[in-house]
């Protein structure tokens, strides 16, 4: 992943992780989706 793309991904991941707007279930689903988008196994 290009460094600019990685930086954007990390910004999104951190903002979703630290958000108080999402309930716990939605936050977990966002984390799983982000991990799969990056090619990681959940």
C-alpha positions as CSV (number, residue, x, y, z in Angstrom):
1,X,0.0,0.0,0.0
2,X,1.4,3.4,-0.9
3,X,2.4,5.6,2.0
4,X,-0.3,8.2,1.2
5,X,-3.0,5.5,1.1
6,X,-1.6,4.0,4.3
7,X,-1.8,7.3,6.1
8,X,-5.4,7.8,5.0
9,X,-6.3,4.3,6.2
10,X,-4.6,4.9,9.5
11,X,-6.5,8.2,9.9
12,X,-9.8,6.5,9.2
13,X,-9.1,3.6,11.5
14,X,-8.1,5.8,14.4
15,X,-11.1,8.1,13.9
16,X,-13.5,5.1,13.9
17,X,-11.7,3.6,16.9
18,X,-11.9,6.7,19.0
19,X,-15.4,7.7,18.0
20,X,-18.1,7.9,20.6
21,X,-20.8,8.2,17.9
22,X,-20.8,4.5,17.0
23,X,-22.3,1.9,19.2
24,X,-20.0,-1.1,20.1
25,X,-21.4,-3.4,17.4
26,X,-20.9,-0.8,14.7
27,X,-17.4,-0.1,15.8
28,X,-16.5,-3.8,15.7
29,X,-18.0,-4.1,12.2
30,X,-16.0,-1.1,11.0
31,X,-12.8,-2.6,12.5
32,X,-13.4,-5.9,10.7
33,X,-14.2,-4.2,7.4
34,X,-11.0,-2.1,7.7
35,X,-8.9,-5.2,8.5
36,X,-10.4,-7.1,5.5
37,X,-9.8,-4.1,3.2
38,X,-6.2,-4.1,4.2
39,X,-5.9,-7.8,3.5
40,X,-5.7,-9.0,7.1
41,X,-7.5,-12.0,8.5
42,X,-10.1,-11.1,11.1
